[in-house]
Amino acid sequence: MMSMMRMRGYRMLVLSAAALLVSMPLLTGAAMAGNKHVEEAVEHAKGAGSHGKEGHADACTQHAEEALKHAQAAGVKNPHLDEGVKHLKEAVQHGKAGHADACKDHAEGAVTHLAEVK
């Protein structure tokens, strides 16, 4: 009787371990999907900064808008993400007003914060 109970306990342990091993890639994949948006946001924010340096307010705005979409889609709770979003909103606003230099400054501020999002 006792060996039967031990066998059930062993089976439960093995099944639990197997379930954990199967679910781990799914969990890490979900975490990585959020980071992909952050990576895209950083790349577009860098592009916005680059165009802003060249005085291209319209291109700075386009990249800042795309970066903002990705940052908002990241789905991560992080104060650096929040600050990055604020900077991107400012970059868009200044870019639309034709202020390439201010668009650049805010895009670079967004890069600084977004790069800290883990």
DSSP file (Angstrom, degrees, kcal/mol; ACC not computed):
  #  RESIDUE AA STRUCTURE BP1 BP2  ACC     N-H-->O    O-->H-N    N-H-->O    O-->H-N    TCO  KAPPA ALPHA  PHI   PSI    X-CA   Y-CA   Z-CA
    1    1 A M     >        0   0    0      0, 0.0     4,-1.6     0, 0.0     5,-0.1   0.000 360.0 360.0 360.0 -44.6    0.0    0.0    0.0
    2    2 A M  H  >  +     0   0    0      1,-0.2     4,-2.1     2,-0.2     5,-0.2   0.890 360.0  52.4 -66.2 -39.3    2.8    2.4    0.9
    3    3 A S  H  > S+     0   0    0      1,-0.2     4,-2.2     2,-0.2    -1,-0.2   0.840 106.1  55.4 -66.8 -31.3    4.7    1.7   -2.3
    4    4 A M  H  > S+     0   0    0      2,-0.2     4,-1.9     1,-0.2    -1,-0.2   0.890 108.1  47.9 -66.2 -39.3    1.6    2.5   -4.3
    5    5 A M  H  X S+     0   0    0     -4,-1.6     4,-2.2     2,-0.2    -2,-0.2   0.882 111.3  50.6 -68.5 -38.4    1.3    5.9   -2.7
    6    6 A R  H  X S+     0   0    0     -4,-2.1     4,-2.5     1,-0.2    -2,-0.2   0.900 108.3  52.8 -64.2 -40.1    5.0    6.6   -3.3
    7    7 A M  H  X S+     0   0    0     -4,-2.2     4,-2.4     2,-0.2    -2,-0.2   0.897 109.2  48.8 -63.8 -41.1    4.5    5.6   -6.9
    8    8 A R  H  X S+     0   0    0     -4,-1.9     4,-2.5     2,-0.2    -1,-0.2   0.912 111.6  49.8 -64.1 -42.6    1.6    8.1   -7.3
    9    9 A G  H  X S+     0   0    0     -4,-2.2     4,-2.1     2,-0.2    -2,-0.2   0.900 110.9  49.4 -62.3 -40.7    3.7   10.8   -5.7
   10   10 A Y  H  X S+     0   0    0     -4,-2.5     4,-2.5     2,-0.2    -2,-0.2   0.918 110.8  49.9 -64.5 -44.2    6.6   10.1   -8.0
   11   11 A R  H  X S+     0   0    0     -4,-2.4     4,-2.7     1,-0.2    -2,-0.2   0.904 110.2  50.5 -61.6 -41.5    4.3   10.2  -11.0
   12   12 A M  H  X S+     0   0    0     -4,-2.5     4,-2.4     2,-0.2    -1,-0.2   0.899 110.5  49.9 -63.4 -40.2    2.8   13.5   -9.9
   13   13 A L  H  X S+     0   0    0     -4,-2.1     4,-2.4     2,-0.2    -2,-0.2   0.928 112.1  47.0 -63.9 -45.4    6.3   14.9   -9.5
   14   14 A V  H  X S+     0   0    0     -4,-2.5     4,-2.4     1,-0.2    -2,-0.2   0.916 113.2  48.7 -63.8 -44.2    7.4   13.7  -12.9
   15   15 A L  H  X S+     0   0    0     -4,-2.7     4,-2.4     2,-0.2    -1,-0.2   0.893 111.5  49.8 -64.1 -39.6    4.2   15.1  -14.6
   16   16 A S  H  X S+     0   0    0     -4,-2.4     4,-2.1    -5,-0.2    -2,-0.2   0.919 111.4  48.3 -64.6 -43.7    4.6   18.4  -12.8
   17   17 A A  H  X S+     0   0    0     -4,-2.4     4,-2.3     1,-0.2    -2,-0.2   0.908 111.7  49.8 -63.6 -41.9    8.2   18.7  -13.9
   18   18 A A  H  X S+     0   0    0     -4,-2.4     4,-2.1     1,-0.2    -2,-0.2   0.908 109.7  51.1 -63.3 -42.2    7.3   17.8  -17.5
   19   19 A A  H  X S+     0   0    0     -4,-2.4     4,-2.0     1,-0.2    -1,-0.2   0.892 110.3  49.9 -62.8 -39.4    4.5   20.5  -17.5
   20   20 A L  H  X S+     0   0    0     -4,-2.1     4,-1.6     1,-0.2    -2,-0.2   0.923 110.1  49.5 -65.3 -44.3    7.0   23.1  -16.3
   21   21 A L  H  < S+     0   0    0     -4,-2.3    -2,-0.2     1,-0.2    -1,-0.2   0.864 112.2  48.5 -63.7 -36.3    9.5   22.2  -18.9
   22   22 A V  H  X S+     0   0    0     -4,-2.1     4,-0.5     1,-0.2    -1,-0.2   0.879 113.5  46.3 -71.4 -37.9    6.9   22.4  -21.7
   23   23 A S  H  X S+     0   0    0     -4,-2.0     4,-2.1     1,-0.2     3,-0.2   0.717  93.1  78.7 -80.9 -20.7    5.5   25.8  -20.5
   24   24 A M  H  X S+     0   0    0     -4,-1.6     4,-2.5     1,-0.2     5,-0.3   0.910  92.3  49.2 -58.6 -47.5    8.8   27.6  -20.0
   25   25 A P  H  > S+     0   0    0      0, 0.0     4,-2.1     0, 0.0    -1,-0.2   0.874 110.7  52.7 -61.3 -33.0    9.4   28.3  -23.7
   26   26 A L  H  X S+     0   0    0     -4,-0.5     4,-1.7    -3,-0.2    -2,-0.2   0.910 110.3  47.0 -66.4 -41.3    5.9   29.7  -24.0
   27   27 A L  H  X S+     0   0    0     -4,-2.1     4,-1.8     2,-0.2    -1,-0.2   0.919 113.8  46.1 -67.7 -43.7    6.5   32.0  -21.0
   28   28 A T  H  X S+     0   0    0     -4,-2.5     4,-2.2     1,-0.2    -1,-0.2   0.850 109.4  56.5 -69.1 -32.4    9.8   33.3  -22.3
   29   29 A G  H  X S+     0   0    0     -4,-2.1     4,-1.8    -5,-0.3    -1,-0.2   0.893 106.2  50.1 -63.3 -39.8    8.3   33.8  -25.7
   30   30 A A  H  X S+     0   0    0     -4,-1.7     4,-1.2     1,-0.2    -2,-0.2   0.892 111.2  48.8 -65.4 -39.7    5.6   36.0  -24.3
   31   31 A A  H  X S+     0   0    0     -4,-1.8     4,-1.3     1,-0.2    -2,-0.2   0.892 110.5  50.8 -66.9 -38.5    8.2   38.1  -22.4
   32   32 A M  H  X S+     0   0    0     -4,-2.2     4,-1.8     1,-0.2    -1,-0.2   0.827 100.9  62.9 -69.7 -31.4   10.3   38.4  -25.6
   33   33 A A  H  X S+     0   0    0     -4,-1.8     4,-1.1     1,-0.2    -1,-0.2   0.902 103.4  48.9 -61.6 -40.3    7.4   39.6  -27.6
   34   34 A G  H  X S+     0   0    0     -4,-1.2     4,-1.4     1,-0.2     3,-0.3   0.882 108.9  53.2 -64.0 -38.4    7.0   42.7  -25.4
   35   35 A N  H  X S+     0   0    0     -4,-1.3     4,-2.8     1,-0.2    -1,-0.2   0.803  98.5  64.0 -68.6 -29.1   10.7   43.4  -25.7
   36   36 A K  H  X S+     0   0    0     -4,-1.8     4,-2.5     1,-0.2    -1,-0.2   0.906 102.5  49.6 -60.6 -40.7   10.5   43.3  -29.5
   37   37 A H  H  X S+     0   0    0     -4,-1.1     4,-2.5    -3,-0.3    -1,-0.2   0.903 110.5  49.6 -64.7 -40.2    8.2   46.3  -29.4
   38   38 A V  H  X S+     0   0    0     -4,-1.4     4,-2.5     2,-0.2    -2,-0.2   0.924 110.4  50.5 -64.5 -43.0   10.7   48.1  -27.1
   39   39 A E  H  X S+     0   0    0     -4,-2.8     4,-2.3     1,-0.2    -2,-0.2   0.920 111.8  47.6 -60.2 -43.8   13.5   47.3  -29.5
   40   40 A E  H  X S+     0   0    0     -4,-2.5     4,-2.6     1,-0.2     5,-0.2   0.895 110.1  53.0 -63.5 -40.0   11.5   48.6  -32.5
   41   41 A A  H  X S+     0   0    0     -4,-2.5     4,-2.4     1,-0.2    -2,-0.2   0.915 109.3  49.0 -61.7 -42.7   10.7   51.7  -30.5
   42   42 A V  H  X S+     0   0    0     -4,-2.5     4,-2.4     2,-0.2    -2,-0.2   0.933 111.2  49.6 -62.4 -46.0   14.4   52.3  -29.8
   43   43 A E  H  X S+     0   0    0     -4,-2.3     4,-2.1     1,-0.2    -2,-0.2   0.921 113.9  44.5 -61.8 -44.3   15.3   51.9  -33.4
   44   44 A H  H  X S+     0   0    0     -4,-2.6     4,-2.5     2,-0.2    -1,-0.2   0.872 111.5  53.1 -69.3 -35.7   12.6   54.3  -34.6
   45   45 A A  H  X S+     0   0    0     -4,-2.4     4,-2.3    -5,-0.2    -1,-0.2   0.892 108.7  50.4 -64.9 -38.1   13.5   56.8  -31.9
   46   46 A K  H  X S+     0   0    0     -4,-2.4     4,-2.4     2,-0.2    -2,-0.2   0.915 110.1  50.4 -63.2 -42.1   17.1   56.7  -33.1
   47   47 A G  H  X S+     0   0    0     -4,-2.1     4,-2.4     1,-0.2     5,-0.2   0.897 108.8  51.9 -62.1 -40.0   15.9   57.3  -36.6
   48   48 A A  H  X S+     0   0    0     -4,-2.5     4,-2.5     1,-0.2    -2,-0.2   0.927 110.2  48.6 -61.6 -44.7   13.9   60.2  -35.4
   49   49 A G  H  X S+     0   0    0     -4,-2.3     4,-2.1     2,-0.2    -2,-0.2   0.899 110.4  51.4 -61.9 -40.8   16.9   61.7  -33.7
   50   50 A S  H  X S+     0   0    0     -4,-2.4     4,-1.2     2,-0.2    -2,-0.2   0.926 112.7  44.2 -63.6 -46.1   19.1   61.2  -36.8
   51   51 A H  H  <>S+     0   0    0     -4,-2.4     5,-2.6     1,-0.2     4,-0.3   0.866 110.6  55.8 -67.6 -35.6   16.6   62.9  -39.1
   52   52 A G  H ><5S+     0   0    0     -4,-2.5     3,-1.3     1,-0.2    -1,-0.2   0.889 103.3  54.7 -63.0 -38.3   16.1   65.7  -36.5
   53   53 A K  H 3<5S+     0   0    0     -4,-2.1    -1,-0.2     1,-0.3    -2,-0.2   0.846 106.7  51.8 -61.5 -33.7   19.9   66.4  -36.6
   54   54 A E  T 3<5S-     0   0    0     -4,-1.2    -1,-0.3    -5,-0.1    -2,-0.2   0.474 121.4-110.1 -82.7  -1.9   19.6   66.8  -40.3
   55   55 A G  T < 5S+     0   0    0     -3,-1.3     2,-1.2    -4,-0.3    -3,-0.2   0.615  73.2 139.1  85.4  12.5   16.8   69.3  -39.9
   56   56 A H     >< +     0   0    0     -5,-2.6     4,-2.2     1,-0.2    -1,-0.2  -0.693  20.7 172.0 -94.1  86.3   14.1   67.0  -41.3
   57   57 A A  H  > S+     0   0    0     -2,-1.2     4,-2.4     1,-0.2    -1,-0.2   0.863  75.6  54.6 -63.1 -37.5   11.2   67.6  -39.0
   58   58 A D  H  > S+     0   0    0      2,-0.2     4,-2.1     1,-0.2    -1,-0.2   0.925 111.9  42.2 -66.0 -44.4    8.8   65.6  -41.1
   59   59 A A  H  > S+     0   0    0      2,-0.2     4,-2.3     1,-0.2     5,-0.2   0.865 112.8  54.7 -69.5 -35.5   10.9   62.5  -41.1
   60   60 A C  H  X S+     0   0    0     -4,-2.2     4,-2.4     1,-0.2    -2,-0.2   0.920 109.2  48.7 -60.7 -43.7   11.7   63.0  -37.4
   61   61 A T  H  X S+     0   0    0     -4,-2.4     4,-2.7     2,-0.2    -2,-0.2   0.920 109.2  51.8 -62.7 -45.4    7.9   63.1  -36.8
   62   62 A Q  H  X S+     0   0    0     -4,-2.1     4,-2.0     1,-0.2    -2,-0.2   0.922 113.4  43.6 -60.1 -45.5    7.2   59.9  -38.8
   63   63 A H  H  X S+     0   0    0     -4,-2.3     4,-2.7     2,-0.2    -1,-0.2   0.895 113.0  52.1 -68.1 -38.9    9.9   57.9  -36.9
   64   64 A A  H  X S+     0   0    0     -4,-2.4     4,-2.4    -5,-0.2    -2,-0.2   0.896 109.4  50.2 -64.0 -39.0    8.8   59.3  -33.6
   65   65 A E  H  X S+     0   0    0     -4,-2.7     4,-2.1     2,-0.2    -1,-0.2   0.912 112.2  46.8 -64.6 -42.1    5.2   58.3  -34.3
   66   66 A E  H  X S+     0   0    0     -4,-2.0     4,-2.0     2,-0.2    -2,-0.2   0.907 112.3  50.1 -66.7 -41.1    6.2   54.8  -35.2
   67   67 A A  H  X S+     0   0    0     -4,-2.7     4,-2.8     1,-0.2    -2,-0.2   0.903 109.1  52.8 -61.5 -41.3    8.4   54.6  -32.1
   68   68 A L  H  X S+     0   0    0     -4,-2.4     4,-2.5     2,-0.2    -2,-0.2   0.902 106.3  52.5 -62.7 -42.1    5.4   55.7  -30.0
   69   69 A K  H  X S+     0   0    0     -4,-2.1     4,-1.4     1,-0.2    -1,-0.2   0.928 113.2  44.1 -58.9 -45.5    3.2   53.0  -31.5
   70   70 A H  H  X S+     0   0    0     -4,-2.0     4,-0.7     2,-0.2    -2,-0.2   0.910 112.3  51.6 -68.3 -41.5    5.7   50.3  -30.6
   71   71 A A  H >< S+     0   0    0     -4,-2.8     3,-0.7     1,-0.2     4,-0.4   0.909 111.6  47.3 -62.0 -41.3    6.4   51.8  -27.1
   72   72 A Q  H 3< S+     0   0    0     -4,-2.5     3,-0.4     1,-0.2    -1,-0.2   0.779 111.3  51.8 -71.4 -25.7    2.7   51.8  -26.4
   73   73 A A  H 3< S+     0   0    0     -4,-1.4    -1,-0.2    -5,-0.2    -2,-0.2   0.536  84.4  90.2 -85.7  -7.0    2.2   48.3  -27.7
   74   74 A A  S << S-     0   0    0     -3,-0.7    -1,-0.2    -4,-0.7    -2,-0.1   0.831  75.0-153.4 -62.5 -33.1    5.1   46.9  -25.5
   75   75 A G        +     0   0    0     -3,-0.4     2,-0.4    -4,-0.4    -1,-0.1   0.823  44.1 136.8  66.0  31.5    2.7   46.1  -22.6
   76   76 A V        -     0   0    0     -5,-0.3     2,-0.9   -42,-0.1    -1,-0.2  -0.917  54.2-135.9-113.6 135.8    5.4   46.5  -20.0
   77   77 A K        +     0   0    0     -2,-0.4     3,-0.1    -3,-0.1     0, 0.0  -0.812  52.6 133.0 -89.0 108.8    5.0   48.2  -16.7
   78   78 A N     >  -     0   0    0     -2,-0.9     4,-2.0     1,-0.1     3,-0.3  -0.939  57.3-138.0-159.0 131.3    8.2   50.3  -16.3
   79   79 A P  H  > S+     0   0    0      0, 0.0     4,-2.2     0, 0.0     5,-0.2   0.822 107.3  56.0 -63.4 -29.9    8.9   53.9  -15.4
   80   80 A H  H  > S+     0   0    0      2,-0.2     4,-2.5     1,-0.2     5,-0.1   0.880 105.9  50.9 -68.9 -36.2   11.5   54.2  -18.1
   81   81 A L  H  > S+     0   0    0     -3,-0.3     4,-2.5     2,-0.2    -1,-0.2   0.922 109.4  51.3 -64.0 -42.9    8.9   53.1  -20.7
   82   82 A D  H  X S+     0   0    0     -4,-2.0     4,-2.0     1,-0.2    -2,-0.2   0.914 112.1  45.7 -60.0 -43.9    6.5   55.8  -19.4
   83   83 A E  H  X S+     0   0    0     -4,-2.2     4,-2.4     2,-0.2    -1,-0.2   0.886 110.6  53.8 -67.6 -38.5    9.2   58.5  -19.7
   84   84 A G  H  X S+     0   0    0     -4,-2.5     4,-2.4     1,-0.2    -2,-0.2   0.914 107.9  50.2 -60.6 -42.9   10.1   57.2  -23.1
   85   85 A V  H  X S+     0   0    0     -4,-2.5     4,-2.4     2,-0.2    -1,-0.2   0.905 109.0  52.1 -62.3 -42.1    6.5   57.6  -24.2
   86   86 A K  H  X S+     0   0    0     -4,-2.0     4,-2.1     1,-0.2    -2,-0.2   0.932 111.1  47.2 -59.9 -45.6    6.3   61.1  -22.8
   87   87 A H  H  X S+     0   0    0     -4,-2.4     4,-2.7     1,-0.2    -2,-0.2   0.898 111.0  51.4 -63.4 -40.2    9.4   62.1  -24.8
   88   88 A L  H  X S+     0   0    0     -4,-2.4     4,-2.4     2,-0.2    -1,-0.2   0.891 108.2  51.5 -66.2 -37.8    8.1   60.5  -28.0
   89   89 A K  H  X S+     0   0    0     -4,-2.4     4,-2.3     2,-0.2    -1,-0.2   0.912 112.2  46.9 -62.8 -41.4    4.8   62.4  -27.6
   90   90 A E  H  X S+     0   0    0     -4,-2.1     4,-2.8     2,-0.2     5,-0.3   0.898 109.9  53.5 -65.4 -40.6    6.8   65.6  -27.2
   91   91 A A  H  X S+     0   0    0     -4,-2.7     4,-2.7     1,-0.2    -2,-0.2   0.925 110.3  47.2 -60.5 -44.6    9.0   64.7  -30.2
   92   92 A V  H  X S+     0   0    0     -4,-2.4     4,-2.6     2,-0.2     5,-0.2   0.932 112.3  50.0 -61.7 -46.3    5.9   64.2  -32.4
   93   93 A Q  H  X S+     0   0    0     -4,-2.3     4,-1.1     1,-0.2    -2,-0.2   0.930 115.3  42.0 -60.1 -47.2    4.4   67.5  -31.2
   94   94 A H  H  <>S+     0   0    0     -4,-2.8     5,-2.7     1,-0.2     4,-0.2   0.888 113.1  53.6 -68.9 -38.7    7.5   69.5  -31.9
   95   95 A G  H ><5S+     0   0    0     -4,-2.7     3,-1.6    -5,-0.3    -2,-0.2   0.913 106.7  51.3 -62.3 -42.2    8.1   67.7  -35.2
   96   96 A K  H 3<5S+     0   0    0     -4,-2.6    -1,-0.2     1,-0.3    -2,-0.2   0.797 107.3  54.6 -64.8 -27.5    4.6   68.5  -36.4
   97   97 A A  T 3<5S-     0   0    0     -4,-1.1    -1,-0.3    -5,-0.2    -2,-0.2   0.458 122.5-108.8 -83.8  -0.9    5.3   72.2  -35.6
   98   98 A G  T < 5S+     0   0    0     -3,-1.6     2,-1.4    -4,-0.2    -3,-0.2   0.596  75.4 137.6  86.5  10.6    8.5   72.0  -37.7
   99   99 A H     >< +     0   0    0     -5,-2.7     4,-2.3     1,-0.2     5,-0.2  -0.649  21.2 171.0 -93.0  80.9   10.9   72.1  -34.8
  100  100 A A  H  > S+     0   0    0     -2,-1.4     4,-2.4     1,-0.2    -1,-0.2   0.867  74.6  53.0 -60.0 -39.6   13.4   69.5  -36.0
  101  101 A D  H  > S+     0   0    0      2,-0.2     4,-2.4     1,-0.2    -1,-0.2   0.913 111.5  44.4 -66.9 -42.5   15.9   70.3  -33.2
  102  102 A A  H  > S+     0   0    0      2,-0.2     4,-2.3     1,-0.2     5,-0.2   0.872 112.0  53.8 -68.8 -36.3   13.4   69.9  -30.4
  103  103 A C  H  X S+     0   0    0     -4,-2.3     4,-2.4     2,-0.2    -2,-0.2   0.930 110.1  48.2 -60.6 -45.1   12.1   66.7  -32.1
  104  104 A K  H  X S+     0   0    0     -4,-2.4     4,-2.7     2,-0.2     5,-0.2   0.927 109.6  52.1 -59.7 -47.9   15.6   65.4  -32.1
  105  105 A D  H  X S+     0   0    0     -4,-2.4     4,-1.9     1,-0.2    -1,-0.2   0.916 113.5  42.7 -58.9 -44.8   16.2   66.3  -28.4
  106  106 A H  H  X S+     0   0    0     -4,-2.3     4,-2.3     2,-0.2    -1,-0.2   0.864 111.9  54.1 -72.2 -35.1   13.0   64.4  -27.3
  107  107 A A  H  X S+     0   0    0     -4,-2.4     4,-2.2    -5,-0.2    -2,-0.2   0.918 109.9  47.9 -63.3 -41.6   13.7   61.5  -29.5
  108  108 A E  H  X S+     0   0    0     -4,-2.7     4,-2.1     2,-0.2    -2,-0.2   0.875 109.7  52.8 -66.5 -36.8   17.2   61.1  -28.0
  109  109 A G  H  X S+     0   0    0     -4,-1.9     4,-1.9    -5,-0.2    -1,-0.2   0.889 108.3  51.2 -62.6 -38.9   15.6   61.4  -24.5
  110  110 A A  H  X S+     0   0    0     -4,-2.3     4,-3.3     2,-0.2     5,-0.3   0.912 107.4  52.6 -64.2 -42.6   13.2   58.6  -25.5
  111  111 A V  H  X S+     0   0    0     -4,-2.2     4,-2.3     1,-0.2    -2,-0.2   0.926 107.0  53.2 -58.3 -45.5   16.2   56.4  -26.6
  112  112 A T  H  < S+     0   0    0     -4,-2.1     4,-0.4     1,-0.2    -1,-0.2   0.922 116.8  37.2 -57.3 -46.5   17.9   57.0  -23.3
  113  113 A H  H >< S+     0   0    0     -4,-1.9     3,-1.4     1,-0.2     4,-0.3   0.918 115.0  52.2 -74.2 -43.8   14.8   55.8  -21.3
  114  114 A L  H >< S+     0   0    0     -4,-3.3     3,-1.4     1,-0.3    -2,-0.2   0.839 101.6  61.7 -63.9 -32.1   13.7   53.1  -23.6
  115  115 A A  T 3< S+     0   0    0     -4,-2.3    -1,-0.3    -5,-0.3    -2,-0.2   0.724 100.7  55.7 -65.8 -19.3   17.1   51.5  -23.6
  116  116 A E  T <  S+     0   0    0     -3,-1.4     2,-0.4    -4,-0.4    -1,-0.3   0.506  79.4 111.2 -89.9  -5.9   16.7   51.0  -19.8
  117  117 A V    <         0   0    0     -3,-1.4   -39,-0.1    -4,-0.3    -3,-0.0  -0.561 360.0 360.0 -73.4 126.2   13.4   49.0  -20.2
  118  118 A K              0   0    0     -2,-0.4    -1,-0.2     0, 0.0   -83,-0.1   0.397 360.0 360.0-105.6 360.0   14.1   45.4  -19.2
